[in-house]
Amino acid sequence: MIVFPNAKINLGLSILNKRADGYHNLETVMYPINLTDIITLNLSCPSNEEKVTFCTTGLKIDGNPDENLIIKAYNLLNTDFHLPSLSVHLHKTIPFGAGLGGGSADGAFTLSGLIRLLKLNISDKKLENYAAQLGSDCPMFIKNKPVLAEGRGELLSPLIIDLSAYCIAVIIPPVTISTKEAYSMVKPSIPSVRVIEIIKEPIETWKSVLLNDFETSVFKQKPEIKTIKEKLYEVGAIYASLSGSGSATFGIFKSKPDLKNIFPKNYFIWLSK
């Protein structure tokens, strides 16, 4: 079985307050985009003591493979259903740690893919509960539709918002962002107007009011990311923002922009159409 986990962007992101458990309450709209990884799942005969064989191509993935959410998704289901051995190949296209939710999507799509492949009798609600155990962003990728995310990001409410008539550009410089440091520099506050109210207004009105609270700290860490946002507006974006707390910045355009020679050649550049 082949599945195509897709990325997401954040339309606004408010850090409301710090919780007793050390996490933060937030409010953001997560919107799926068609930048995808490719995961191939094959039932296999074990050639060694490991029940899962895992290999990757494409973009380099940092970290211990055992900590990858694909492996964690398999182990989570295996605890309850004693799964057969599995061979997994991941072709990575969504940049790692960029605020696009690529790892979360990989984990969520692996869960839903295994359930279809093995014909497991699991309700959508149960599947979302499994996804929540993998990470706060993962449940969004089960239904894979625009949602308002609250709490730690795990409380999801469906939204009707359609950006298919626009071109979305995603730009990522070759830098990494410390999420821990980004959070440490944010000053939580309740905004005067909630994200959910702002996105009901025309996109042309979002520029000055639909804010990502991480931009202040991230732009201090990496001023080149601030420059990306400024350049997206210079070439005609009607809205531009950091996505999540990562290094990806996106712009929404009425028509496909000409980004040739705008950004350095070592930047990751993706256009939705």
Buried (B, 14 or more C-beta within 10 A) or exposed (E): EEBBBBBBBBBBBBBBEEEEEEBBBBBBBBBBBEBBBBBBBEEBEEEEEEBBBBEBEEBEBEEEEEEBBBBBBBEBBBEEBEBEBBBBBBBBBBBBBBBBBBBBBBBBBBBBBBBEBBEBEBEEEEBBEBBBEBBBBBBBBBBBBBBBBBBBBBBBEEBEBEBEEBBBBBBBBEEBBBBEBBBEBBEBEEBEEBBBEBBEEEBEBBBEBBBBBBBBBBBEBBEBBBBBBEBBEEBEBBBBBBBBBBBBBBBBBEEEBEBEEBBEEEBBBBBBE
